[in-house]
């Protein structure tokens, strides 16, 4: 059927048709680096990574651009409050640039831990101020601005489609609008393109401009940087749902106000992650609080690590829910995700015992070219069916729950040859990004080390013990029989070993035997 995406502009599922055949340009709003990213923020980047990986799986060439906001983003999206960057710099007794570098590095470390592919372009706002000034000049030349109190404002009344993305009825909003705290605005919905010394006289970073020395508004950054790297018309823009009513609405107005034509074709937004109230079942009742830095109600990825979870457990947890559905976080939910991921890895270890560790190691390191993982050549009919179902899930608005379910089915399907099952998991995991085969390889090596250690302490020590190799073979055969659900044969082997005085203990890392 082809890729279909839910476009926030119009609130409908739409067939994805790229501007340039076979190529996708997309932009995702990056972090404002005044604090650590919380796990709710990181949901957006796992979603972006899923989009990136899906496009490669489906055979598209792509260019993924993400910004780093290291110029003051005010505490209110509608030009209100203080400068977040300056506030943190004061608290840490550091310069704004030192703060920005520290939290940028922390953010990049987090996305690396989550196995997120870094965007093709990561652009810093401080390095693109001239592009912002040039874009503001175009907006001004087209009659969309006014100067008031030393600041340059965008006049939303000059753009007839303002609010389309958010479904805003401007007439109703104007009738009930409260007076904005910025008395310079003609309308509460107007927004600043360029601040001068008239506001925040001690602003840490300022630049010369046609409107006076000052600094750019937050919204103009994304417009200017996305256009520089993707052109004035590109395919996809993403972000959290909180960006819809103000930031993305303002981006569209200023971008199309500058160019006079359509800017972005598809708008994709991920839902919030919320902290469940009342424990395990709170999510079912819809109770929970949005994670927020301003309220102090947030958790870092490192917090999960300190609790004994892997970053990949968190990625597994996120992929189990569609990106457009609110997801409820709790320690119980994370424990379930950890258990689920580890169980899946152990199934792959069992498959590797049949296929061979060399096969597992090769697949764990395999890099798929674009479109290669979705190919059906050389697959059995059953395997091809799994790939087609996996692809259908992704093409249905990036349904990661369907994608995960296909991996689970493959790992459990005893009708598949073990080597082919591992190949399918490698292909699918090129999208889910859970490093499943690498984790299975590590577990298999740990299992082998455990068996060796047990042997050296009285178990299967091969040195001077010719019987041990035969025992190892029987233990391996029993394990294979269990994996294939041939429990009668497994029980026969257990009885045979018991008659010879051999006790076999099944451990999380595999079977260990000893005499007596």
Order of alpha helices (4+ residues) and beta strands (2+ residues): beta-beta-beta-alpha-beta-beta-beta-alpha-alpha-beta-alpha-beta-beta-alpha-beta-beta-alpha-beta-alpha-beta-beta-beta-alpha-alpha-beta-alpha-alpha-alpha-alpha-alpha-alpha-alpha-alpha-beta-beta
